[in-house]
Amino acid sequence: MITAIVLIKTSVDRIPEIAESIAALDCVSEVFSVTGTYDLIAMVRVSRHDDLADVIPGRISKIPGVEGTDTHVAFRTYSQHDLEAAFAIGLDS
């Protein structure tokens, strides 16, 4: 699974509606409304690199009110939740 973190600039008067439209896409797992330079951050998970082109410029960027995106592709994923689950394997409760 390939994970991309997409930083999104939007029309500020439509942030909730744009966030809901992005979150409705099947390959988007979360959308965060944030402070700072960008208005939203979306977590996109796809099975092939080519799928990123279909999702980010092909779908997210075409949502009315999206003004620009900046995409970062993850090399590895580190999660405290995943580490706790791995160490708990085989332990009896």
Secondary structure in CASP SS format (residue, H / E / C, confidence):
PFRMAT SS
TARGET T0000
AUTHOR 0000-0000-0000
METHOD secondary structure of the structure
MODEL  1
M C 1.00
I E 1.00
T E 1.00
A E 1.00
I E 1.00
V E 1.00
L E 1.00
I E 1.00
K E 1.00
T E 1.00
S C 1.00
V H 1.00
D H 1.00
R H 1.00
I H 1.00
P H 1.00
E H 1.00
I H 1.00
A H 1.00
E H 1.00
S H 1.00
I H 1.00
A H 1.00
A C 1.00
L C 1.00
D C 1.00
C C 1.00
V E 1.00
S E 1.00
E E 1.00
V E 1.00
F E 1.00
S E 1.00
V C 1.00
T C 1.00
G C 1.00
T C 1.00
Y C 1.00
D C 1.00
L E 1.00
I E 1.00
A E 1.00
M E 1.00
V E 1.00
R E 1.00
V E 1.00
S C 1.00
R C 1.00
H H 1.00
D H 1.00
D H 1.00
L H 1.00
A H 1.00
D H 1.00
V H 1.00
I H 1.00
P H 1.00
G H 1.00
R H 1.00
I H 1.00
S C 1.00
K C 1.00
I C 1.00
P C 1.00
G C 1.00
V E 1.00
E E 1.00
G E 1.00
T E 1.00
D E 1.00
T E 1.00
H E 1.00
V E 1.00
A C 1.00
F C 1.00
R C 1.00
T C 1.00
Y C 1.00
S C 1.00
Q H 1.00
H H 1.00
D H 1.00
L H 1.00
E H 1.00
A H 1.00
A H 1.00
F H 1.00
A H 1.00
I C 1.00
G C 1.00
L C 1.00
D C 1.00
S C 1.00
END
